[in-house]
Amino acid sequence: MSKPKIYLAGKMSGLTYEQMNNWRRKVKAYLEGYGVQCLNPVDYYNFELDRSTYTEKEIKEFDLFLVKMSSLIIVNLEYPDTIGTAIELQKAQDWGIPVIAFGRTEERPVHPWITLCITKECKTMADALNHIVEFYLPNIF
């Protein structure tokens, strides 16, 4: 049986490489210890790459392909003002893929339509990871 795949959704546009990738690295390091393959969009496209080597259409289609191939989505809501993440979450809902969220803050409200795409919202990244390990992983393998 193949490894379960978890897509790491969250804002990229307007963030530094470190801001968009630090939390993803932590999630990936943790979940790989449980035999999970994490799909990190920053590994494929980011704003430090030469923009003449790809198109926005290619990025959108590739990211949505990764979402569709995933067993689960984990989304960081720390920066919720992102159209790309909103589309990823809507497509995950359309395809019946659970979405586990964390990181909502009082200072940055989340649009109600984003909230409607979330299966389970946790306060912290650690809470979200524990929920995935305890609830989802035994049922994905």
N, C-alpha and C positions, 0 to 999 in steps of 0.2 A: 504494500500500500504506500502511496506517495505521502510526503509530508504535507500537513495542513499549511495553507498559505494565509497569512494575515497582511492586509494592506494597511500602510501607515499614512492615514489622511491628515491633512492639516495645512494651514497657510504656508505658502512659499513666497509669493510675490510681495516685494517690498521688505522682506526680511534679509538679514545677513545669512551667509552660509551656515554660520554657527547657530543662529536662532532657528533656522529651518531644520537643522540636522541633529542638534545635540539630543533632544528628547527621543528622536527616532533611533539614534545609536543605542541609547539606554534600553529602549523597548526591545530592539533587535537582540542585543547581548543577553537580555533576560530570557526572552522567549526561545531563542535558539537552544538554550539549555534544556528545553522541553521538546526538542525535535521539530520546532516550527520553522518554516521558511517565511521570513518577513520580507515583504515587497516594499522597498523604500523608493519612492519616486525621485528623491534627491540623488540616488545612485545612477540614474539614467539621464535626467535633465535637471539643470539648475541654472541660476542666473549668472554664474561665473563662466559658463561655457561660451564658445564663439557662436553667437546667434545666427550666423550665416550657414551653420551646418545642420539646422533643423527648422521646421515650421511650427507655428502654433497648432495647426491642424494635426500634425504628427504627434505632438505632445499630448493633446487632448485625447486622441484615439488610443495612444499607447497607455496612458494612465487609466482610461476606462476599460481597456483590455485587461490590465492588471487587476482592477476592481472586480471585473466579471470572473476572473480566474481564482478569486479569493474565497476562502471559507468564512472569513470574518473580516470586519473593518474595525480598526481602532482609530479614533479621531481625537486630536488635541484641540480643544475649544479656546485655548488661551487667546488666540487671535481669530475671532469668528467671522470677521469681515472679508470673506474670500469666496468669490464666485466659483472657482475651480472645486473647492471642497464641497460647496453646496451641490454642485452637479454630481460629484462622486457619490455623495450620500443619497441623493435622490435615485441615482441609478442602482445603488446597492439595495435600496428599498424596493425598487421595481423588480430586481432580480432575486429578492428574498434572502439577501445576505445580511446577517445581523450586524449592527453597528454599536460598538461600545465606546462611550465618550468619557472624557475627563477634562479638567482644566478650566471650567467655566469660572469667570470672575464677575464680581459686581460692577467693576469699572467698564467691562466690555460685554454688553448684552448680546445674547444669541437670538437671531431671528426665529420667530415661532415655527416657521416652516422647516428650519434646520432641526429644531427640537422634535418635530414630528417624524423625522427620519431616524431618530436614535432609539435603539432597542433598550439600552440600559445606560444610564448616566451615573458615573462615579465621581466622587469629589477629587481624588488624586490619581496620579498615574499608578501608584502602588496599588490602590484599591481596584483600579481597572485591570491591572495585570493579575492580581489575585483572583478576581472574578473570572477572568478568561481561563486561568489554570484550573480553578476548582469546578467551574460550571461547564465551560465549553470544551476544553481539551479532552476530557474523558469521553465526550460524545462525538468528537470529530475524528478521532483515530479509529 
